[in-house]
Amino acid sequence: MIRLEHIGIVFNAHTPDENIALKDINLSINKGDFITVIGSNGAGKSTLYNIIAGTFKPTSGHLYMDDGTAEREITGDPEYKRARYIGRIFQNPLLGTAGKMRLEDNMMICCRKGWKGLRISLNNKMRAKFREQLAMLNMGLEDRLNDNVELLSGGQRQALTLLMAVMSKPDLLLLDEHTAALDPANAKIIMDLTLKFAQEYGLTVMMITHNMQHALNYGNRLLMMDSGEIIMDIAQQEKAVLTMDDIVTRFRQIKNRTLENDAMLLQ
């Protein structure tokens, strides 16, 4: 569905601070994939997301999008255009919603992106639809449509962000450590909802995580990045029998060095 061909990006080129953040990335994201992405800090995970989302433009290489009828190049498409078909949820629960607006208005904006006359279309029929959708979260938010979102807890806001992302029906959903800022109980709720929505709506998902158990338990593919490169791309059948020790052993074999900290794959 989305294909990256020889993608590279260099920051501060030709200066003492030159940083080659991605090196010759080739990746095909297939429709229905749930890809977990692991790697130490600085491995290039978030930079890869920024390239896919259009936040950064690559220094070299090309990106292509296949909408089911034809493949077209999207390398030059800006972020706001890609936002129509690529959703993204960040680690910070506050980034995905407008805290000073009511919950129902946040959901309405999600449903009618760019549509003028927000209040006119917000009728009882839409409210009933929102209550039905919010009830799936099992957090009682269906009874809080008139509350400003800033009154919600971090877990509630991240669950709302996830629901709104699903409502917008993205072709690809990028999850950037979306449970890392939550306590274990809320993190489990968000992960359960993520899996539920991915399965029920047939979403294509990429999920950056530092939690090895999540990386191993969720999804049909696992990518490991290091120093701006994808050094492992493990498919479902092989992934199903992997352990953390297997990952560490493979890293040592591929890179011919030990991890600075084996625990970087965890937590």
ROVOLO-129078 format. One record per residue (C-alpha): residue in three letters; x, y, z. Coordinates in pm, whole numbers, plus 50000, padded with zeros to 5 digits. Layout:
ROVOLO-129078
ALAXYZ
...
This chain:
ROVOLO-129078
MET500005000050000
ILE502885023550085
ARG506345017549947
LEU509605034150045
GLU512385031349790
HIS515995039649883
ILE514935065750137
GLY517665085550307
ILE517735117550507
VAL520675138450625
PHE520385166550877
ASN522885195350880
ALA524605182350569
HIS528185193350502
THR528595207550850
PRO530405194351161
ASP526955184651294
GLU526015163250993
ASN523715134751094
ILE522715106750857
ALA519395098051019
LEU518135072350764
LYS520225051650523
ASP518785035850208
ILE515475024650359
ASN513455000550144
LEU510114990750293
SER506744978950166
ILE503774983650399
ASN501014960050290
LYS497314965850344
GLY496274950150673
ASP499794948450816
PHE500274954451188
ILE503984962051213
THR505744966751545
VAL508914987751532
ILE511714985251788
GLY515194999951831
SER517195021152070
ASN516865058752101
GLY518365074651792
ALA517825043751578
GLY515645063351333
LYS512155051651428
SER510505085651469
THR512415099451169
LEU510975071050961
TYR507485080851080
ASN508145117250995
ILE509165107150643
ILE506025085850596
ALA503745112850741
GLY505335140250532
THR506735159950827
PHE510225155850680
LYS511165154150314
PRO513795127850233
THR517195138150107
SER517115108849867
GLY514695082149753
HIS510985080349675
LEU507685071949844
TYR504725056349665
MET501085051449760
ASP498795025349608
ASP495095032849660
GLY494014999549515
THR493685011949159
ALA497135026249083
GLU500415034849248
ARG501435071449258
GLU504445089349398
ILE503805109549714
THR507385120349792
GLY506545156949741
ASP503115156549909
PRO503085178750222
GLU502005166250561
TYR498515181750548
LYS497705162450229
ARG498955129650369
ALA496915135550685
ARG493855126850477
TYR494965090650462
ILE497665087450729
GLY496735090451097
ARG499255094551377
ILE499055091251754
PHE501905104051969
GLN503245094452310
ASN501805125852472
PRO498045120752529
LEU497505158552507
LEU498575161352143
GLY495685143251978
THR492775163952105
ALA491805200452162
GLY491605203852539
LYS489645236452544
MET486885222152326
ARG484065199152427
LEU484345162252363
GLU481515162752109
ASP483165191251916
ASN486445172051898
MET484605142551751
MET482675164651512
ILE485875179951375
CYS487185144851320
CYS484075135651123
ARG483915167850921
LYS487515178350864
GLY487575211950695
TRP483775214850689
LYS482415249050787
GLY479405252851011
LEU480435229151288
ARG477605237451528
ILE474845234451265
SER475675198251186
LEU476075188251550
ASN472575174751604
ASN470965148251822
LYS471525121451559
MET475275128251560
ARG475335128851940
ALA473655094951952
LYS476275081751710
PHE479065095951925
ARG477625080452241
GLU477495046752070
GLN481115049651959
LEU482345062252296
ALA480575033752475
MET483065010052306
LEU485795025352524
ASN484065014352848
MET485175046453021
GLY481825063853067
LEU482725090552814
GLU479425086152635
ASP477865106152922
ARG480435134352903
LEU479885148852557
ASN479595184252696
ASP482785182552905
ASN485905199952783
VAL488495173752688
GLU491065189352926
LEU488985174953212
LEU489715139253102
SER492555118253237
GLY495575109953023
GLY494265074952957
GLN490845087952860
ARG492345113652623
GLN494545087752455
ALA491565064252418
LEU489565092952265
THR492465100952031
LEU492595064651920
LEU488845063751861
MET488955096151661
ALA491835082851452
VAL489805051951370
MET486715073151291
SER488705092051026
LYS489315058650847
PRO493035062750770
ASP494755040150518
LEU497685038550761
LEU497765045151136
LEU501155054251289
LEU501405048051663
ASP504445065151814
GLU504885049252158
HIS501245057452223
THR501125039552561
ALA504525050352698
ALA503205079852901
LEU500405059753063
ASP500335039253381
PRO500265001253330
ALA496484998253375
ASN495675025153119
ALA498415012652886
LYS496734978452881
ILE493344994252808
ILE494805013852515
MET496614983352377
ASP493454962352401
LEU491524989452218
THR494274992151957
LEU494054955051881
LYS490244955751885
PHE490034984651639
ALA492794970751416
GLN490984937651383
GLU487424950751355
TYR488194978551106
GLY490954960950912
LEU493434988650987
THR496994989850859
VAL499134998751159
MET502755006651244
MET503525008151616
ILE506795020351769
THR507295005052111
HIS510015000252370
ASN507984972152526
MET509364939652389
GLN506324920152507
HIS504104942852298
ALA506474940052003
LEU506354902152017
ASN502674897652107
TYR501074922251867
GLY501054923551492
ASN502144902451198
ARG505564918551137
LEU508414931451347
LEU510974957051232
MET514154964651421
MET516064996551343
ASP519605006151432
SER521705036051324
GLY519165046851062
GLU518775012550903
ILE516164984950913
ILE518254955351024
MET515394930551078
ASP512024926050907
ILE510464895051058
ALA507204880750920
GLN504344865851118
GLN505184828751113
GLU508744834651225
LYS507764862351466
ALA505294839751647
VAL508094818551796
LEU510594846451870
THR511824854752219
MET513724884852349
ASP516874863752362
ASP516424855351993
ILE516234892351906
VAL519354900852107
THR521264871751950
ARG520284882451598
PHE521294918251670
ARG524754906751776
GLN525094885051466
ILE523954912351225
LYS525844941551376
ASN528824921751507
ARG528564939951838
THR526614937552160
LEU523774960752248
GLU524834989952463
ASN522024979052689
ASP519994947852622
ALA517154962752823
MET516684990052559
LEU514364965552388
LEU512164965552696
GLN510204991352897
